[in-house]
Every structure is written in C-alpha cells, then in structure tokens.
C-alpha cells in the first residue's frame, strides 16, 4: 500500500466462540480453533490498523463452520459480531459499514438430513440484524454471506464404475470402484455421508447392504459405508449424489491417480468442462 500510495480497505476475521454442532474438523467458530482473531485480541488488531496509516478497517468477518442445519448458531453469531462492532464504535469512534457472516448453511446429502431453506435462513438473519442494530446502537451494515455449497452442492453427481464386488460372508460386501478418496476425500477426512443409486438400473430392488470402497491403497478409502443397495456386478454404474461442492475442488493425485473429467449436463445434452487427466499430466513435472 505504501509503494502504490493507496489506502487498502480491510476486514478482520474474528472468532465469535460459537459452537455449531458439526464435525470438529469443519467447525471453525469455536474458541479452540485455528481460525480468526479472538475477542481478547481484537482491540490490539484495531489499534494496529488505525496506527498503520495505510489501512482502512471497514468491517468484520466470521465463519462458524460447515453443514449447519440449525439457524440459531448464525443468529448467535450476528449478536456477537454486533457486540464487537459496538465496542469498536465506543472505544475507537469507528462505525463499521460491512458485516460478513461467512457461510455454512447445510444441504441434504441423505434423506435423513433436514436442512433449512434459504428463505428461512435469510428471513431469520435479517430479523436479528435489525434487532441487534437497535439494541447495540450500530448502524445497519452491508450484509455479506457466502452461500457456496448451498447453491452448487446438489447440482453435482459423481459417476463411478464398479470394478469388483467382494463378499465377506457374515461381515461385509464391498463394491470397489474406479475412484475414491482421490476425487472425494470427505469420508476419510470427517466421515461425510452421501446418497447413492445404481445409475444403470434405477428401478432395481435394494436387497443388500454394501460399502462403496475406493481404489487407493488405504483402508479408510471409502465413499459410503453401509448403504442399502441393489445387487451389483462388474461394470455397473454407481451415481453418488450432491457432489457439486467440496469434491473436485478437494481432489488430488493421491497414489498418482489421475483426476476425472467434469461434464455439464442440460436438457439431455452434455459437454466436458474439465478434461480427464492423463498419465502424461501426472508425470509432466517429473525431472
């Protein structure tokens, strides 16, 4: 900023100490978290920004976690942020004009998931925004949210081909597929659950319990553990639903496995929007 002779607008990401009931690996707003400035350190951060001379503090940002099905934690987050804004206003004379409450609203990955509608979420947030603006004597700020997954999560479906079916009598039946944790690491990271279907025979009766296992050399390489499914054979196509978010973006070349292609499908027509990786792609940086 000094070199360019400009004043940069900044926001501080703060940790509100909100406990959202999700897996600990995707919980980001609790006190014991690597994310965000603590409430105790916020005054120091504001002082630093003000004395710098080249920074303009315009607002606060927070994100309390992912796959949250209850609107209440978001409302509690808004109140904590308004308390912080009120404190900054009283101590430093600054009226912050922007409030980013992050994302985290969940989607239904399985039939058991009961996620709030976008309308309910928006309605509750706006309601408490107005209430706490008056209560803490802070002007209504510009509200920013990050709805990511809730917009695109259910738009994606991943197709796998069954390579083999392994039956262990009295224990488990594995359907081993041509993908796995290299294209979707969410199960091995935090035991994410999905719905899946036999794409080449959607009307087939679900008559067995199976575990869909990936191809990588890891016992934890699972896509879905224990799901009711039709009988399977080599070459069947398994469709895993709701993979439009946090799948391809988290994919890797684990075990030197190439990443799959991505196709856009609309009204019976399709086109490839990300090409399939080749062995040459995997080796191109090797010296």
C-alpha angles and dihedrals in degrees: 000000000000092000094048092041093231135126112235121218111226140180128201120230105221132192109235096190092237118157110216113186100240134112111302091240092061096038108104108161101062119108092248096063137113090227129093140001112290120241088247092058099041096091091054091050092050091048090051092051092049095048093045092075095206099069130078116199106215104166154327131274131199139169120189102188147288137285094024114169099183122075093205096082089055091052090050089049091054092053093050091050092049090052088054092048090049091051091050090049093051097042102037104020093238123138106204112216103195135057123186112189094183124222136279106131105145133233130213109264092167136021090258093060113101107193124180118249119252088242093056092045093050094044094052094045093050090047095054091040090062093041096052093042088064096037095053097034095240125139115250104269128212104272119223125184133179106219096168105139094036089060102043108016098091093040092076132077125181119212121207131182118225111238099181142347116224118195119195104189113238093001118059147323116226125201105199114205138194093253137032137139092003090067097026118024095167096104096050090045100048110348096259115190128224142180118237138185140195096251097194093052111025093169095055115124115254100234106154144042114242141172117222107220130191130232099244121107094254127104087216093058095114130141098187127003117209108354127163106247144161121261110285137210136183111289097028116137119234117199115203111199132220098027097135093108134045094008116085089024088058096040120121143179092255109170085007090287115158120237119249128249121261120221129192113220125195131161094343095312127104140188133183112249098173117032123226114261118245132210086257090057090053093050100039095103095045113115 
